[in-house]
């Protein structure tokens, strides 16, 4: 008997056992309980410097109504989307180029760029593209591209040789093979890599907006509040950043499901 067919306490106990499938209802119930525990610990925390939930809500209202948090959020989202679009084009182009042997050293060098610190590269980017928005875009694109290329190139290299041979038996030319096997065949994986790196980019956004505050943004606002030790406001901005990041991840998942409905079936078979 599976946990899906069990009811009562047994279905909840299955959640504590390894490798058990539980129903969505039980999973949602567990999430609600865990959220309640976190809120209870927050409310009863002995740390005096920790703002209460009510203080955070009041700070969020003030930030939104009087300090322009909404406009700063729009600025940050626009910056993030622009950087994400550039990253997607550059990273997929480099990743697909691994099918050409002469391009693999270049792609490998880009991948190694993930070990470089962004702060140390800001001077180079400033001298290359200038300051302001171009500097922030360049920094974000670099930070996401090096990880995107690393993950996507690994996906392409892991494609079974049988898929290439099968495409050749259909009398496809080599570029047609690349299109069918490499580009279309890894589309679902590309969406997953995009989701991961979009989250990384959104996380880096506050740091990047702190480097150049010319256009504002939630990052610049967060640093200003942090500098003045306004903890309730800092928590409120962090909460907004978290919610927008979760929403971004959900939207990418919805787009993936709409464009690649077969991907969910492949995941279930695995």
N, C-alpha and C positions, 0 to 999 in steps of 0.2 A: 504494500500500500504506500503510495507516495504522499508527501506532505500536502499536495494540492487537494487530495481527497479526504484528508483528516480535518477534524474540526476541534474547537475548544483549546484546552491547554496543550494538547499534543502538537498542534500546528505551530504554536509559539515556541515549544521546546525544540522543534526541528531547527529553528533559527540558531540554536546554540550548538548544533552538531555540524561537523565538517561535511562538505560536499552534498548538502541537502538542497532541494528545490523548495522554495516557499512561495505562497501565493502573493500577488501584488497587494492584497488587502493587509496581510500580516506585515509585509515590508513597510507599507505606509504607516501602520500602527507603531512599528518599532521606531520609525523616523520621528513620529510625533512624540513618543515617550522620550527619546534621546534629546530632542529639542527642548522639551519641558525640563529635563534634568539640567541642561546647559543654562537655561534661563533662571532656574532656581539657584544654581551655583553663582550665577552673576549677581542676582538680587541679594543673596546672603553673603557675598564675598566680604571678608574682613578688611580687604585692602581699601584704605581711605582714598587713595588717589584714583581708584577705578570709578568712573562715572556710572550712575545707575541708568537702567533703561529709560526711565522717564526723562532724565537729564539729556540723554542722547537724542531722544525724540524731540525735546524742546530745542536743542541745538540744531537739529536737522531742519526744523521748521524755520528757525531764524536764518540759517544759511540759505535756505531756498527762497524765503520771502524778501529778505532785506540785503543779502550779500551776493546774490546772483549765482548761486550754485547751479541752477538749471542752465544758464547760459554757458558757464564754465564747462559743464558736462557735455553740452552740444559741441563746444570747441574740441574737447578731448576725443569725443567719439569720431568727429570728422577727421582729426589727425590720425587716429588709429586706423580708420577704414582706408584712408589714402595710403598709409604705410603698408597695410595688409595687402592691398591690391598690387602694389609694386612688388612686394615680397613674393606673392603668389606667381606673378609672371616671371620674375627673375629666377626663383627657386625651381619652379617646374621646368623652365628652359634648361637650366644647368643639370638638373636631375635626369631629364630625358636624354641629355647629351652624353650620358655615360655609355650609351650604346655605341658611341664612336670612340674607339680606343685612344685616339689622339687627345680627346677632351678629358679623359679620366684624371690625369695629373692636375689639371686646372680645378676640376671639381673636388679632388682630394685636398688641394691647397685651401679652397674656400671652406671646406669642412673643418679643417684644422683651425680656422679663425674663431671657432667657438671657445678656444682657450685664451683668447685675448680679452683684456678688460675694456669695457666701453668707455670708462672715464679716461683712460690713457689715449683713446682714439679721437676724443673730441677736438683736440687741437688740429689733427689732420683733417677731420671733416670740416672744421671751421675755415681752414685755409683753402679747402677744395670747393665747398658749396656756399660758404658764408655762414652767417648766424641766423637766428630766428627760426622760422618754420622749416626751411631747407635743412638746417642742422638737425632738428628734431626728427625729420623724416629719414634722413640718412642714418642717424643713430639707430632708430627703430628698425629700419630695413636691414641693416647689418646684423643687429642682434637677433632678428628672427630668421634671416636667410641662412646663416651658418648652421643653425640647428635644423631648419627645414630641409636643407640639402642633405645633411647627414642622415636624417631619417628616411627621406624619400629615395635617396640613392641606395640605401640598404634594402628597401622594398623592391626596387627594380632588380638589384643583383640577386635577390632571393627568388625571382620568378623561375619556376621549373623549366628546364630545357625542353621538356615535352611539349609545352605550349608553343614554343617557337617552331618545333618540328611539325606539330600539327598544322600550324598556319602555313608552313611551306608546302605541306602535302596538298593544300587547297590552291596551290600555284600562286600564292601571294608573292609580290616582289618584296625586297627587304624593307623598303620604307613602308609598304602596306603592313608588313609584319610588325614593325615598330608601332604603327598607329593602332592596330588591333590588340596586340599583346601588351605592349608597354604603356601606351597612353590610355586606351579605353580599359584595358585589363586591370590597371591599378588605380582606376578612378576612385573607387571606394576607399582604398588606402590613402589616397591623396587627401580626401576629405578629413580622414582621421588625423593625418599629420597637420593639416590646416587647423583643426580644432586645437590641437596641442600647442601649436606655435602662436595661434591667435591669443590663447590664454597667457602665454609667455609675454607677448607684445603688450597686452593690456596691463600686466603686472609691471613691466618695465616703464610704462608710460609716465608714472609719477616721478621716476628718477629723471627721465628725459625732459619732462616739462620743468623740472627743477634746474636743469642745466641752462635752459634758455626760457625765461619767463615773459618774453615779449608779447605773446598772445594769451597769456593766462592759462586756464585749464584747471582741472581738478588737482593735478599734481602740484601746480604752483600754489593753489589755495591750501592744499594739505600741508605743504612746507611752511607756509605763513602761519597757519594755526599751530603747527607743531613748534615753531620758533617761539611763539607767545605762550606756549604751554597750556593751550586751551584743549584739555583732554576730551571733553564732551564733543566739541566740534571735530576733533581728530577722529574719534570713534564714529561720528555720524558720516563723515566723508568716506571713511574706510568701508562703512556699511554700504554706502551708495556704490562705491567701486566694486565691492563684492557682488552686489545684485546685478549690476550692469554686466560684469564678467560672466555670471551664470546665464543671464539672458542671451549674451552673445554666443555662448556655447550651445544653448538650446536652439537658437536660430540657425546656426550652421548645421546642427543635426537635422532640423526640419527641412532645410534646403537639400541636404544629402538624401533624405528619405524621398523627397519629391522628385529629384533628378535620377536617383539610383534606387528604385524600390526593390530591386533584386538583392541589394546588399544585405538587407535584414534577413532574407532567406538563407544566404550563405553563412551569416553569423550563427543562425540557429542550427544549421547542419554541423558546424564546428563544435 
